[in-house]
C-alpha cells in the first residue's frame, strides 16, 4: 500500500541517499567513540564529555534516519 502517494521511481534516489547518509553516520559515530575512549592530556575531562555528547547525538540521528527510510517503505541497509 502506497499511503504516501509517492512514485517509487522518484523515491528510490532519496532512499539511496538516506542509506548513504546512514552509513556515513555509523562511521562518524564509531570514530567519535574511538576518540572518546582514547582522549589524553590536560583537557581529558572536557574532551571526554564533549565526545560523549557528540556520539550520543549521532546515535539519535542514526535511529531517525533509519526510521525515515522505513517510513518511505524501504529497509535501512546495515551490513
C-alpha positions as CSV (number, residue, x, y, z in Angstrom):
1,X,0.0,0.0,0.0
2,X,1.4,3.4,-1.0
3,X,0.0,5.6,1.7
4,X,2.4,8.4,0.9
5,X,1.3,8.5,-2.8
6,X,4.8,8.8,-3.9
7,X,6.2,7.5,-7.1
8,X,8.8,4.7,-6.5
9,X,10.9,6.0,-9.4
10,X,11.3,9.4,-7.7
11,X,11.6,7.9,-4.3
12,X,14.5,5.5,-4.9
13,X,17.2,8.1,-5.3
14,X,16.1,9.6,-1.9
15,X,16.3,6.2,-0.3
16,X,19.7,5.5,-1.7
17,X,21.0,8.9,-0.4
18,X,19.4,8.3,3.0
19,X,21.1,4.9,3.2
20,X,24.4,6.5,2.3
21,X,23.9,9.1,5.0
22,X,23.0,6.3,7.4
23,X,26.3,4.5,6.6
24,X,28.3,7.7,7.0
25,X,26.7,8.4,10.3
26,X,27.7,4.9,11.5
27,X,31.3,5.7,10.6
28,X,31.1,9.1,12.3
29,X,29.6,7.5,15.4
30,X,32.3,4.9,15.6
31,X,35.1,7.4,15.2
32,X,33.6,9.6,17.9
33,X,33.5,6.6,20.2
34,X,37.1,5.9,19.4
35,X,38.1,9.5,20.2
36,X,36.1,9.3,23.4
37,X,37.9,6.2,24.6
38,X,41.4,7.4,23.7
39,X,41.5,11.0,24.7
40,X,44.5,12.0,26.7
41,X,46.0,15.1,28.2
42,X,45.1,18.1,30.3
43,X,41.8,18.6,28.6
44,X,40.7,15.0,29.2
45,X,37.5,15.6,31.1
46,X,36.3,18.4,28.8
47,X,37.0,16.4,25.6
48,X,35.8,13.1,27.1
49,X,32.4,14.8,27.9
50,X,32.2,16.6,24.5
51,X,32.8,13.4,22.5
52,X,30.2,11.6,24.6
53,X,27.7,14.4,23.7
54,X,28.6,14.1,20.1
55,X,28.3,10.3,19.8
56,X,25.0,10.3,21.7
57,X,23.6,12.8,19.3
58,X,24.9,10.8,16.4
59,X,23.3,7.7,17.7
60,X,19.9,9.5,17.8
61,X,20.4,10.7,14.3
62,X,21.2,7.2,13.1
63,X,17.9,6.0,14.5
64,X,16.0,8.9,13.0
65,X,17.5,8.3,9.5
66,X,16.7,4.6,9.7
67,X,13.1,5.3,10.8
68,X,12.7,7.8,7.9
69,X,13.8,5.1,5.4
70,X,11.2,2.7,7.0
71,X,8.6,5.4,6.7
72,X,9.2,5.5,3.0
73,X,8.5,1.7,2.9
74,X,12.1,0.7,2.3
75,X,14.6,-1.0,4.6
76,X,17.7,0.6,6.1
77,X,20.8,-1.0,4.9
78,X,23.2,-2.3,7.5
79,X,26.0,-4.8,6.6
